[in-house]
Amino acid sequence: MLYDNLSVNTQGHLTFAGFDTVSLAETYGTALLVMDENRIRNRCREYKEAMAAYLPAGSRPLYASKALSIKQIYRIMQQEQMGVDVVSPGELYTAAQAGFPMENAYFHGSSKTDGDIRFAIENRIGYIVCDNAWELDAIDAEAARQGVCQKILLRLAPGIDPHTHQKINTGRVDSKFGVAIETGQAEQLVASALAKKNIELYGYHCHVGSQLFDEALFCDSATNMLTFTARIAEKYGYMAKAVNLGGGMGVPYTADEPKVDYTENIRKIGRHITQLCDQLAITPPAILMEPGRSIVADSGITLYTVTGTKEIPGFKNYVNIDGGMTDNPRYTLYQSVYTVHNAGRMNAAADFACTVAGRCCESGDLIQENVKIAKPVRGDILAVLTTGAYNYSMASNYNRVPRPAVVMIGRDGPYLAVRRETLEDLLTCDL
Ligand SMILES: *Cc1c(COP(=O)(O)O)cnc(C)c1O
């Protein structure tokens, strides 16, 4: 089994966090996202403990809530004393409505409107991660209007070498996010931020990649960010209180992908930062990290009901399900890999090679191609693993398909965290 919270019971059914997935599908209906609350909490604790042990004083993880933004996840993050980052008024509002303390929230985004900035400051957001010079002026003006001094971080593009890290484009000099260090624009932005009356510059932010299995890219971006930090300290007498290295640690989606040791990665990043700060002769600033995927992805599975199979001799086999790109667009968007099981036939040979196809009128609506599962019949339950991140948060109502329910397996068993959307819900905005 891909994860240690998966098992097979005496009926040959897949169990998740100790519960029979076929029974969960029966009780709550499909398509259904099931989340293991305990596993989410343990991952938060792993980050918190490793960062406290190996990174400079004040270092802490912030959950990147675009991975899964529902009220219950913000309640869990508050209980686990995690910070959160939000990237839109919608995420900010969800966090606020869940009672999440806004002083521990960071507001991101490369294209914030005046309205977004006003809303964030009205909600007393702890930090705004400022993307560019236009935004800096807008934040300063709005903070002045509301009579506050707003703490900000500046989003920098640390100039990660695309030759060493080919698949990475978020941290490169030509990224749409942030201002580049190597063009001198980052330094200019620092100088303007320091001159603003209603802004307190708290530090710098970058986010350079996703689905990373080791520490290498984090160390490279830390080098560039801390070298910049030291240069600014020397030239302007301004020492950053925090440097945010962003998110990006990966999870294995299939047995071919490596398991990730988060604690070990953080230990190595910490060792690198300590040496670097020694060389640069600066007091190490607090390090923030923003894991999204690695907090929730491998704590979620999606259950579907099979509506039928289609065997095209000499070509391929399809398995049709009652969901698809509307609840999980990641294969359609990025050809993301997934592990699929026939949840009710775990003891049968997984020898039926097939493409799992969604219900939308769109030939690209696939969940996975060329997977092998026990041959299903109509009514069987399919389980797609590792769907806790960027599934529900990317769900749509294309073809007017209602979004699935989200069930959490908590300490006292399963409970509904988000109810299933109804047909009536689909019409709430139609006049
Ligand atoms: C998406 C994003 C993250 C989270 O990335 P993961 O790969 O899910 O860990 C963190 N910070 C920022 C700014 C992001 O855009």
The ligand as a Tripos MOL2 file, in Angstrom:
@<TRIPOS>MOLECULE
LIG
   15    15     1     0     0
SMALL
NO_CHARGES

@<TRIPOS>ATOM
      1 C1          1.2560   27.2140   -4.2430 C.3       1 LIG1
      2 C2          2.0430   27.9480   -3.2630 C.ar      1 LIG1
      3 C3          2.4940   27.3020   -2.1040 C.ar      1 LIG1
      4 C4          2.2630   25.8390   -1.8230 C.3       1 LIG1
      5 O1          2.9280   25.0060   -2.6930 O.3       1 LIG1
      6 P1          2.9090   23.4140   -2.4440 P.3       1 LIG1
      7 O2          3.6440   22.8770   -3.6090 O.co2     1 LIG1
      8 O3          1.4810   23.0010   -2.4320 O.co2     1 LIG1
      9 O4          3.5700   23.1550   -1.1430 O.co2     1 LIG1
     10 C5          3.1650   28.0590   -1.1690 C.ar      1 LIG1
     11 N1          3.4070   29.3760   -1.3790 N.ar      1 LIG1
     12 C6          2.9850   30.0270   -2.4800 C.ar      1 LIG1
     13 C7          3.2530   31.4510   -2.6210 C.3       1 LIG1
     14 C8          2.3110   29.3270   -3.4650 C.ar      1 LIG1
     15 O5          1.9110   29.9690   -4.5680 O.3       1 LIG1
@<TRIPOS>BOND
     1     1     2 1
     2     2     3 ar
     3     2    14 ar
     4     3     4 1
     5     3    10 ar
     6     4     5 1
     7     5     6 1
     8     6     7 2
     9     6     8 1
    10     6     9 1
    11    10    11 ar
    12    11    12 ar
    13    12    13 1
    14    12    14 ar
    15    14    15 1
@<TRIPOS>SUBSTRUCTURE
     1 LIG1         1 GROUP 0 **** ****
